[in-house]
Amino acid sequence: MATTADTALSFTRMPHPAPVPDARRIEALANPGFGTLFSDHMVSIDWDDGRGWHDATVGPRGPLTLDPATAVLHYAQEIFEGLKAYRLADGAMALFRPEANAARFNASAARLAMPALPEETFVEACRQLVLTDREWFPSVEGGSLYLRPFMFATEAFLGVRPAKSYKFMVIASPAGNYFKSGAPAVSIWLAEDYTRAAPGGTGAAKCGGNYAASLVPQAEAIAKGHDQVVFLDAAERKWIEELGGMNLFFVFDDGSMVTPPLGGTILPGITRDSLIRLAREEGLTVREERYAFEDWKADAQSGRLVETFACGTAAVVTAVGRVAGHFGEFTIGSGGPGQLTQKMRNRLVAIQRGEAADPDGWVKRLG
Ligand SMILES: *Cc1c(COP(=O)(O)O)cnc(C)c1O
């Protein structure tokens, strides 16, 4: 479906009649946590096969009323995105590479047989919500306003086919700094009984169903005392793919890096792409190639592998210190965050915060 239509879609603004009182909001923003606190407003845009995208609104955040036969509740036709709005050093608000999220959203939509949303509408929806809820930026150092755009099938119909109506929404959740100073290293559990994505499946789409399927192995990781689960490829159970919601990089003793290649079973992370570009601009070698779990273990033990880090919008860059599974366990480097991990993290965060030059125009200021 065309992404060029509807460029003139304009948003109806309906201010919340009873927003959260200042004192309560300010108190909540001092300790926002992640994903439990929400701003006053939300964006909603509807689509049906007769009218295309219509009824764009920025209105009071509140519950939805759905028919029990609503398609998404049965066949999981749902996709989402995650991006952060930041306050720059000079106080302006900004988004980081929102066009990349918009493009990925449409790639996910195509895989889930959903209509494309014009990229400028996606970005404008995010901008409208941030400007409307500008009072909801956390006051804590390193805080951000996490945006969750999503789309789901709204048609009430139990037949198995793509729905004929959809709703696109954006909600905002103030988020604290994941790691205030010196990010700790996380401990990873290897999923040996489960895979995340098979060739030809939905691994490259950001859809809720992938997450539903990862909850059992993720819960197993937590139950075993680890933070995250790592998945291997579904065909050979040999190659490292990614964590449940973050991409991986491996750093070797010659200063080069490897990250698993995209190819349908890995989510094309925007943080991953940004780090590859930054590293290459600095003259570092980054190979997008397959890396076997057995090599990871052997290289960590021999010292050839010196660091491993995970990356994604929420936590940016996180060191992996320990890997465990039914096979036993191994430690990476000293078990704490390595030098290159910290350098890459600082480099990216500085650009995101407007503290470093932004040669690629990644930071989109919101007027
Ligand atoms: C969203 C996501 C990532 C990270 O993508 P970013 O664009 O960097 O936030 C990685 N893996 C999965 C499975 C994801 O859903």
The ligand as a Gaussian input file, in Angstrom:
#p B3LYP/6-31G(d) Opt

LIG

0 1
 C       13.495000      -3.267000      19.277000
 C       14.381000      -4.469000      19.272000
 C       15.788000      -4.372000      19.231000
 C       16.529000      -3.067000      19.331000
 O       16.202000      -2.153000      18.338000
 P       16.539000      -0.599000      18.537000
 O       16.016000       0.037000      17.307000
 O       17.995000      -0.481000      18.663000
 O       15.829000      -0.176000      19.781000
 C       16.527000      -5.546000      19.137000
 N       15.930000      -6.749000      19.123000
 C       14.582000      -6.878000      19.184000
 C       14.001000      -8.249000      19.162000
 C       13.776000      -5.748000      19.253000
 O       12.452000      -5.896000      19.330000

